[in-house]
Amino acid sequence: MPKNPPESMQHHLRQRLNAHAKGRWPQLARVDVRFRTGFAYVSGELKDGEQLPLCRLRFTGVLHTWGFALYLASRGSTRTTSCPADCPPAAPKTASTAPATSTSATNQPDRHPSTS
């Protein structure tokens, strides 16, 4: 059975995600991270308390290397995402849209090309 990362890594991930969200998505009050069988489930909390699922991270055993699956509101589930083989494990180089917009449950057109 996959194991959760040690408490120190869990704490580090929570701090890092909250710091990133504070600088990029001011509409979020905070980012919640819960761990279960080797996965970190990440959701954003709006200032009114509403929770927005954002993504699922898979613990690989290395602090700065996580597998990821983005939450798709249109499907109500996560979808595993992959990078090209030459993609380094680093932060995205382009600005992303706010999670509250990209995970909205309203019927808005998809703003990003999807890969099915």
DSSP file (Angstrom, degrees, kcal/mol; ACC not computed):
  #  RESIDUE AA STRUCTURE BP1 BP2  ACC     N-H-->O    O-->H-N    N-H-->O    O-->H-N    TCO  KAPPA ALPHA  PHI   PSI    X-CA   Y-CA   Z-CA
    1    1 A M              0   0    0      0, 0.0    37,-0.1     0, 0.0    36,-0.0   0.000 360.0 360.0 360.0 132.8    0.0    0.0    0.0
    2    2 A P        -     0   0    0      0, 0.0     2,-0.3     0, 0.0    36,-0.1  -0.297 360.0-135.9 -60.1 143.3    1.4    3.5   -0.9
    3    3 A K        -     0   0    0     34,-0.2    56,-0.1    35,-0.1    33,-0.1  -0.722  11.3-115.5-102.8 151.7    2.6    5.5    2.1
    4    4 A N        -     0   0    0     -2,-0.3     3,-0.1     1,-0.1    -1,-0.0  -0.456  42.4 -95.9 -74.6 155.5    2.0    9.1    2.9
    5    5 A P        -     0   0    0      0, 0.0    -1,-0.1     0, 0.0     5,-0.1  -0.299  53.0 -83.9 -66.3 160.0    5.0   11.4    3.0
    6    6 A P    >>  -     0   0    0      0, 0.0     4,-2.2     0, 0.0     3,-0.7  -0.205  44.1-103.3 -59.7 157.7    6.5   12.0    6.4
    7    7 A E  H 3> S+     0   0    0      1,-0.2     4,-2.8     2,-0.2     5,-0.2   0.857 121.5  58.0 -51.5 -39.9    4.9   14.8    8.5
    8    8 A S  H 3> S+     0   0    0      1,-0.2     4,-2.2     2,-0.2    -1,-0.2   0.894 108.4  45.2 -62.1 -39.4    7.8   17.2    7.7
    9    9 A M  H <> S+     0   0    0     -3,-0.7     4,-2.7     2,-0.2    -1,-0.2   0.888 111.7  52.4 -69.7 -39.3    7.1   16.8    3.9
   10   10 A Q  H  X S+     0   0    0     -4,-2.2     4,-2.4     2,-0.2    -2,-0.2   0.935 111.4  46.9 -60.5 -45.4    3.3   17.2    4.5
   11   11 A H  H  X S+     0   0    0     -4,-2.8     4,-2.5     1,-0.2    -2,-0.2   0.925 112.2  50.2 -61.6 -45.8    4.0   20.4    6.4
   12   12 A H  H  X S+     0   0    0     -4,-2.2     4,-2.6    -5,-0.2    -2,-0.2   0.913 110.6  49.5 -60.1 -44.6    6.4   21.7    3.7
   13   13 A L  H  X S+     0   0    0     -4,-2.7     4,-2.7     2,-0.2     5,-0.2   0.923 110.9  49.4 -63.2 -44.4    3.9   21.0    0.9
   14   14 A R  H  X S+     0   0    0     -4,-2.4     4,-2.4     1,-0.2     5,-0.2   0.933 113.4  46.8 -59.8 -46.2    1.1   22.8    2.8
   15   15 A Q  H  X S+     0   0    0     -4,-2.5     4,-2.4     1,-0.2    -2,-0.2   0.924 113.5  48.0 -61.7 -44.9    3.3   25.8    3.4
   16   16 A R  H  X S+     0   0    0     -4,-2.6     4,-2.2     2,-0.2    -2,-0.2   0.912 113.2  46.6 -65.0 -44.1    4.5   26.0   -0.2
   17   17 A L  H  X S+     0   0    0     -4,-2.7     4,-2.6     2,-0.2    -1,-0.2   0.906 113.8  48.3 -66.4 -41.2    1.0   25.7   -1.7
   18   18 A N  H  X S+     0   0    0     -4,-2.4     4,-2.4    -5,-0.2    -2,-0.2   0.894 111.6  49.6 -66.7 -39.5   -0.4   28.3    0.6
   19   19 A A  H  X S+     0   0    0     -4,-2.4     4,-1.5    -5,-0.2    -2,-0.2   0.916 112.8  47.7 -63.8 -42.6    2.4   30.7   -0.1
   20   20 A H  H  X S+     0   0    0     -4,-2.2     4,-1.8    -5,-0.2     5,-0.3   0.926 113.2  47.6 -63.9 -45.3    2.0   30.2   -3.8
   21   21 A A  H  X S+     0   0    0     -4,-2.6     4,-3.2     1,-0.2     7,-0.2   0.890 107.0  57.0 -64.2 -39.7   -1.8   30.7   -3.6
   22   22 A K  H  < S+     0   0    0     -4,-2.4    -1,-0.2     1,-0.2    -2,-0.2   0.889 113.5  39.9 -60.0 -39.6   -1.5   33.8   -1.5
   23   23 A G  H  < S+     0   0    0     -4,-1.5    -1,-0.2    -5,-0.2    -2,-0.2   0.774 128.6  29.0 -79.7 -27.7    0.7   35.5   -4.1
   24   24 A R  H  < S+     0   0    0     -4,-1.8    -2,-0.2     1,-0.2    -3,-0.2   0.778 124.9  34.5-105.2 -33.4   -1.3   34.3   -7.2
   25   25 A W    ><  +     0   0    0     -4,-3.2     3,-2.1    -5,-0.3    -1,-0.2  -0.683  55.3 172.2-130.1  78.0   -4.9   33.8   -6.1
   26   26 A P  T 3  S+     0   0    0      0, 0.0    -1,-0.1     0, 0.0    -4,-0.1   0.681  74.0  72.7 -63.6 -17.0   -6.0   36.4   -3.6
   27   27 A Q  T 3  S+     0   0    0     19,-0.1    20,-0.9     2,-0.0     2,-0.4   0.650  83.1  85.9 -72.2 -12.7   -9.6   35.2   -3.8
   28   28 A L  E <   -A   46   0A   0     -3,-2.1    18,-0.3    -7,-0.2     3,-0.1  -0.747  63.5-160.1 -88.2 133.5   -8.6   32.1   -1.9
   29   29 A A  E    S-     0   0A   0     16,-3.3     2,-0.3    -2,-0.4    17,-0.2   0.862  73.1 -34.8 -74.4 -37.7   -8.6   32.3    1.9
   30   30 A R  E     -A   45   0A   0     15,-1.3    15,-3.1    -3,-0.1     2,-0.5  -0.977  57.0-105.6-170.3 171.8   -6.3   29.3    2.0
   31   31 A V  E     -A   44   0A   0     -2,-0.3     2,-0.4    13,-0.2    13,-0.2  -0.957  28.7-152.1-112.5 130.0   -5.4   26.0    0.4
   32   32 A D  E     -A   43   0A   0     11,-3.2    11,-2.5    -2,-0.5     2,-0.4  -0.852  10.9-172.2-102.1 137.7   -6.4   22.7    2.2
   33   33 A V  E     -A   42   0A   0     -2,-0.4     2,-0.4     9,-0.2     9,-0.2  -0.992   3.5-178.9-130.6 124.9   -4.3   19.6    1.7
   34   34 A R  E     -A   41   0A   0      7,-2.0     7,-3.2    -2,-0.4     2,-0.4  -0.967  16.6-141.4-123.5 144.9   -5.3   16.2    3.0
   35   35 A F  E     +A   40   0A   0     -2,-0.4     2,-0.3     5,-0.2     5,-0.2  -0.835  23.9 164.9-110.2 139.3   -3.3   13.0    2.6
   36   36 A R  E >   -A   39   0A   0      3,-2.5     3,-1.7    -2,-0.4   -33,-0.1  -0.891  66.2 -26.6-155.7 122.7   -4.6    9.5    1.9
   37   37 A T  T 3  S-     0   0    0     -2,-0.3   -34,-0.2     1,-0.3     3,-0.1   0.841 127.8 -37.7  40.1  55.9   -2.7    6.4    0.7
   38   38 A G  T 3  S+     0   0    0      1,-0.2    21,-3.0   -36,-0.1     2,-0.4   0.493 118.9 102.4  85.1   3.2    0.1    8.2   -1.1
   39   39 A F  E <   -AB  36  58A   0     -3,-1.7    -3,-2.5    19,-0.2     2,-0.5  -0.910  57.1-149.5-120.4 148.3   -2.0   11.1   -2.5
   40   40 A A  E     -AB  35  57A   0     17,-2.9    17,-3.1    -2,-0.4     2,-0.6  -0.978  14.2-153.9-112.7 118.8   -2.4   14.7   -1.5
   41   41 A Y  E     -AB  34  56A   0     -7,-3.2    -7,-2.0    -2,-0.5     2,-0.5  -0.850  14.2-160.3 -96.0 119.2   -5.8   16.0   -2.3
   42   42 A V  E     +AB  33  55A   0     13,-2.8    12,-2.8    -2,-0.6    13,-1.6  -0.858  15.8 168.5-108.9 129.4   -5.7   19.8   -2.7
   43   43 A S  E     -AB  32  53A   0    -11,-2.5   -11,-3.2    -2,-0.5     2,-0.4  -0.976  26.9-131.5-135.3 152.3   -8.6   22.2   -2.5
   44   44 A G  E     -AB  31  52A   0      8,-2.8     8,-2.9    -2,-0.3     2,-0.6  -0.810  15.0-146.4-100.1 142.8   -8.9   25.9   -2.3
   45   45 A E  E     -AB  30  51A   0    -15,-3.1   -16,-3.3    -2,-0.4   -15,-1.3  -0.945  12.2-144.5-111.6 121.4  -11.1   27.6    0.3
   46   46 A L  E >   -A   28   0A   0      4,-2.9     3,-2.2    -2,-0.6   -18,-0.2  -0.310  32.5-101.3 -74.6 166.0  -12.8   30.8   -0.8
   47   47 A K  T 3  S+     0   0    0    -20,-0.9    -1,-0.1     1,-0.3   -19,-0.1   0.741 123.6  56.9 -63.0 -22.9  -13.3   33.6    1.8
   48   48 A D  T 3  S-     0   0    0      2,-0.1    -1,-0.3     1,-0.0    -2,-0.0   0.414 123.3-104.3 -87.2   2.8  -17.0   32.5    2.2
   49   49 A G  S <  S+     0   0    0     -3,-2.2    -2,-0.1     1,-0.3     2,-0.1   0.306  71.5 145.9  95.9  -8.6  -15.9   29.0    3.2
   50   50 A E        -     0   0    0     -5,-0.1    -4,-2.9     1,-0.1     2,-0.4  -0.420  42.1-138.1 -65.0 134.9  -16.8   27.3   -0.1
   51   51 A Q  E     -B   45   0A   0     -6,-0.2    -6,-0.2    -2,-0.1    -1,-0.1  -0.810  15.6-167.2 -97.3 133.6  -14.3   24.5   -1.0
   52   52 A L  E     -B   44   0A   0     -8,-2.9    -8,-2.8    -2,-0.4     2,-0.1  -0.966  20.0-132.9-120.5 113.3  -13.1   24.1   -4.6
   53   53 A P  E     +B   43   0A   0      0, 0.0   -10,-0.3     0, 0.0     3,-0.1  -0.437  30.8 171.5 -62.3 136.7  -11.3   20.9   -5.5
   54   54 A L  E     -     0   0A   0    -12,-2.8    17,-2.8     1,-0.4     2,-0.3   0.776  47.6 -38.2-113.8 -52.7   -8.1   21.7   -7.4
   55   55 A C  E     -BC  42  70A   0    -13,-1.6   -13,-2.8    15,-0.3     2,-0.4  -0.974  41.2-117.3-165.3 173.5   -5.9   18.7   -7.9
   56   56 A R  E     -BC  41  69A   0     13,-2.6    13,-2.2    -2,-0.3     2,-0.4  -0.999  24.8-157.2-125.8 130.6   -4.5   15.5   -6.6
   57   57 A L  E     -BC  40  68A   0    -17,-3.1   -17,-2.9    -2,-0.4     2,-0.5  -0.888   8.2-143.1-108.2 138.9   -0.8   15.0   -6.1
   58   58 A R  E     -BC  39  67A   0      9,-2.9     9,-2.2    -2,-0.4     2,-0.3  -0.896  18.5-127.6-104.1 124.7    0.9   11.6   -6.0
   59   59 A F  E     - C   0  66A   0    -21,-3.0     7,-0.1    -2,-0.5   -56,-0.1  -0.542  25.6-179.5 -71.1 125.9    3.8   11.2   -3.6
   60   60 A T  E     -     0   0A   0      5,-0.8    -1,-0.1     2,-0.4     6,-0.1   0.473  53.7-101.2-104.3  -5.2    6.8    9.8   -5.4
   61   61 A G  E    S+     0   0A   0      1,-0.3     2,-0.4     4,-0.1     5,-0.1   0.330  96.6  96.9 100.5  -7.0    9.1    9.7   -2.4
   62   62 A V  E >  S- C   0  65A   0      3,-0.6     3,-1.5     1,-0.1    -2,-0.4  -0.968  73.5-133.2-120.6 132.7   11.0   12.9   -3.4
   63   63 A L  T 3  S+     0   0    0     -2,-0.4    -1,-0.1     1,-0.3    -2,-0.1   0.864 102.7  33.1 -52.4 -48.0   10.1   16.2   -1.8
   64   64 A H  T 3  S+     0   0    0      1,-0.1     2,-0.5    25,-0.0    -1,-0.3   0.229 105.7  78.6-100.1  14.9   10.0   18.3   -5.0
   65   65 A T  E <   +C   62   0A   0     -3,-1.5    -5,-0.8     2,-0.0    -3,-0.6  -0.943  53.9 158.2-127.0 111.1    8.7   15.6   -7.4
   66   66 A W  E     -C   59   0A   0     -2,-0.5    -7,-0.2    -7,-0.1     2,-0.2  -0.982  36.7-129.9-130.5 139.7    5.0   14.8   -7.3
   67   67 A G  E     -C   58   0A   0     -9,-2.2    -9,-2.9    -2,-0.4     2,-0.3  -0.535  36.0-157.6 -76.0 157.2    2.7   13.2   -9.9
   68   68 A F  E     -C   57   0A   0     13,-0.5    13,-2.1   -11,-0.3     2,-0.4  -0.989  25.8-169.9-145.3 153.3   -0.4   15.3  -10.5
   69   69 A A  E     -CD  56  80A   0    -13,-2.2   -13,-2.6    -2,-0.3    11,-0.3  -0.987  25.5-135.1-137.1 126.4   -4.0   15.1  -11.7
   70   70 A L  E     -CD  55  79A   0      9,-1.6     9,-2.4    -2,-0.4     2,-0.4  -0.565  20.2-117.7 -83.1 145.3   -6.0   18.2  -12.3
   71   71 A Y  E     - D   0  78A   0    -17,-2.8     2,-0.6     7,-0.2     7,-0.3  -0.697  24.2-158.8 -81.1 129.3   -9.6   18.5  -11.1
   72   72 A L  E >>> - D   0  77A   0      5,-3.0     4,-1.9    -2,-0.4     5,-1.3  -0.930   7.7-164.8-111.4 109.1  -12.0   19.0  -14.0
   73   73 A A  T 345S+     0   0    0     -2,-0.6    -1,-0.1    29,-0.4    30,-0.1   0.837  88.3  64.1 -61.4 -32.6  -15.3   20.5  -12.8
   74   74 A S  T 345S+     0   0    0      1,-0.2    -1,-0.3    -3,-0.1    29,-0.0   0.772 116.6  28.5 -63.7 -24.7  -17.0   19.5  -16.1
   75   75 A R  T <45S-     0   0    0     -3,-1.3    -1,-0.2     2,-0.3    -2,-0.2   0.557 100.8-130.0-109.3 -14.1  -16.4   15.8  -15.2
   76   76 A G  T  <5S+     0   0    0     -4,-1.9     2,-0.3     1,-0.3    -3,-0.2   0.784  78.3  76.4  69.0  26.8  -16.5   16.1  -11.4
   77   77 A S  E   <S-D   72   0A   0     -5,-1.3    -5,-3.0    -7,-0.1    -1,-0.3  -0.937  83.3 -91.9-154.7 173.9  -13.2   14.2  -11.1
   78   78 A T  E     -D   71   0A   0     -2,-0.3     2,-0.4    -7,-0.3    -7,-0.2  -0.624  27.6-154.9 -93.0 156.0   -9.5   14.4  -11.6
   79   79 A R  E     -D   70   0A   0     -9,-2.4    -9,-1.6    -2,-0.2   -23,-0.1  -0.992  24.1-116.3-132.2 124.9   -7.6   13.6  -14.7
   80   80 A T  E     -D   69   0A   0     -2,-0.4     2,-0.4   -11,-0.3   -11,-0.3  -0.341  32.3-156.5 -60.8 135.5   -4.0   12.5  -14.7
   81   81 A T        -     0   0    0    -13,-2.1   -13,-0.5    -2,-0.0     2,-0.4  -0.905   6.6-163.4-117.1 141.6   -1.8   15.0  -16.5
   82   82 A S        -     0   0    0     -2,-0.4     3,-0.1   -15,-0.1   -15,-0.0  -0.937   8.9-142.4-127.4 152.4    1.5   14.3  -18.0
   83   83 A C        -     0   0    0     -2,-0.4     0, 0.0     1,-0.1     0, 0.0  -0.694  38.9 -87.2-102.3 158.6    4.4   16.5  -19.2
   84   84 A P    >   -     0   0    0      0, 0.0     3,-2.2     0, 0.0    -1,-0.1  -0.259  46.3-104.2 -58.7 157.3    6.5   15.9  -22.3
   85   85 A A  T 3  S+     0   0    0      1,-0.3    -2,-0.0    -3,-0.1     0, 0.0   0.800 121.9  50.5 -57.0 -31.9    9.5   13.6  -21.6
   86   86 A D  T 3  S+     0   0    0      2,-0.1    -1,-0.3     0, 0.0     0, 0.0   0.365  81.1 118.0 -90.3   7.2   11.9   16.6  -21.6
   87   87 A C    <   -     0   0    0     -3,-2.2    -4,-0.1     1,-0.0     0, 0.0  -0.629  61.3-138.2 -76.1 117.4    9.8   18.6  -19.2
   88   88 A P        -     0   0    0      0, 0.0     2,-1.9     0, 0.0    -2,-0.1  -0.421  26.0-102.5 -73.8 152.3   11.9   19.3  -16.0
   89   89 A P  S    S+     0   0    0      0, 0.0     2,-0.3     0, 0.0    -2,-0.0  -0.539  81.3 115.6 -74.3  84.9   10.2   18.9  -12.6
   90   90 A A  S    S-     0   0    0     -2,-1.9     3,-0.1     1,-0.0    -3,-0.0  -0.856  72.2 -70.6-143.4 175.3    9.8   22.7  -12.0
   91   91 A A        -     0   0    0     -2,-0.3    -1,-0.0     1,-0.1     0, 0.0  -0.353  64.9 -87.3 -67.4 151.4    7.1   25.3  -11.6
   92   92 A P        -     0   0    0      0, 0.0    -1,-0.1     0, 0.0     4,-0.1  -0.268  29.3-142.7 -57.9 147.9    5.1   26.3  -14.8
   93   93 A K  S    S+     0   0    0     -3,-0.1     2,-0.3     2,-0.1    -2,-0.1   0.599  80.2  60.5 -90.5 -12.5    6.8   29.0  -16.8
   94   94 A T  S    S-     0   0    0      1,-0.0     2,-0.1     0, 0.0     0, 0.0  -0.846  93.8 -99.9-115.0 153.7    3.5   30.7  -17.8
   95   95 A A        -     0   0    0     -2,-0.3     2,-0.2     1,-0.1    -2,-0.1  -0.424  38.9-145.9 -67.9 142.6    0.9   32.3  -15.5
   96   96 A S        -     0   0    0     -2,-0.1     2,-0.1     1,-0.1    -1,-0.1  -0.665  20.3 -98.4-105.6 165.4   -2.1   30.1  -14.9
   97   97 A T        -     0   0    0     -2,-0.2    -1,-0.1     1,-0.1   -72,-0.0  -0.383  51.9 -84.4 -76.8 161.3   -5.7   31.1  -14.4
   98   98 A A    >>  -     0   0    0      1,-0.1     4,-2.4    -2,-0.1     3,-1.0  -0.392  33.5-126.5 -65.2 140.7   -7.1   31.4  -10.9
   99   99 A P  H 3> S+     0   0    0      0, 0.0     4,-2.0     0, 0.0    -1,-0.1   0.847 108.8  61.0 -58.4 -34.4   -8.3   28.1   -9.5
  100  100 A A  H 34 S+     0   0    0      1,-0.2    -2,-0.0     2,-0.2   -54,-0.0   0.827 111.4  40.1 -63.7 -29.6  -11.7   29.6   -8.8
  101  101 A T  H X4 S+     0   0    0     -3,-1.0     3,-1.1     2,-0.1    -1,-0.2   0.907 116.2  47.6 -81.9 -46.3  -12.2   30.3  -12.5
  102  102 A S  H 3< S+     0   0    0     -4,-2.4   -29,-0.4     1,-0.3    -2,-0.2   0.685 118.2  40.9 -74.0 -16.5  -10.7   27.1  -13.8
  103  103 A T  T 3< S+     0   0    0     -4,-2.0    -1,-0.3    -5,-0.2    -2,-0.1   0.242  81.3 139.9-112.3  13.5  -12.6   24.9  -11.5
  104  104 A S    <   -     0   0    0     -3,-1.1     4,-0.2     1,-0.2   -31,-0.1  -0.288  47.5-147.2 -60.5 138.9  -15.9   26.7  -11.6
  105  105 A A        +     0   0    0      2,-0.1    -1,-0.2   -32,-0.0     2,-0.0   0.482  67.5 104.2 -85.9  -2.8  -18.9   24.4  -11.8
  106  106 A T  S    S-     0   0    0      1,-0.1     2,-1.9     0, 0.0   -33,-0.0  -0.325  90.5 -96.2 -75.0 163.4  -20.9   26.8  -13.9
  107  107 A N        +     0   0    0     -2,-0.0    -1,-0.1     3,-0.0    -2,-0.1  -0.555  67.0 149.2 -82.9  78.9  -21.3   26.1  -17.6
  108  108 A Q        -     0   0    0     -2,-1.9     3,-0.1    -4,-0.2     2,-0.0  -0.856  53.3-100.0-109.0 147.2  -18.5   28.2  -18.9
  109  109 A P        -     0   0    0      0, 0.0     2,-0.3     0, 0.0    -1,-0.0  -0.364  45.4 -99.5 -64.1 145.9  -16.5   27.4  -22.1
  110  110 A D        -     0   0    0      1,-0.2     4,-0.1     2,-0.0    -8,-0.0  -0.505  30.0-160.0 -66.5 127.9  -13.2   25.7  -21.5
  111  111 A R  S    S+     0   0    0     -2,-0.3    -1,-0.2     2,-0.1    -9,-0.0   0.550  71.5  57.9 -89.0  -9.0  -10.5   28.4  -21.8
  112  112 A H  S    S-     0   0    0      0, 0.0     2,-0.1     0, 0.0    -2,-0.0  -0.938  92.8-104.8-122.9 143.4   -7.7   25.9  -22.4
  113  113 A P        -     0   0    0      0, 0.0     2,-0.3     0, 0.0    -2,-0.1  -0.429  41.2-142.2 -62.4 138.5   -7.3   23.3  -25.1
  114  114 A S        -     0   0    0     -2,-0.1     2,-0.6    -4,-0.1    -4,-0.0  -0.754   5.9-144.0-105.3 153.1   -8.0   19.9  -23.7
  115  115 A T              0   0    0     -2,-0.3     0, 0.0     1,-0.1     0, 0.0  -0.965 360.0 360.0-114.2 118.4   -6.2   16.7  -24.5
  116  116 A S              0   0    0     -2,-0.6    -1,-0.1     0, 0.0    -2,-0.0   0.405 360.0 360.0-106.9 360.0   -8.5   13.7  -24.4
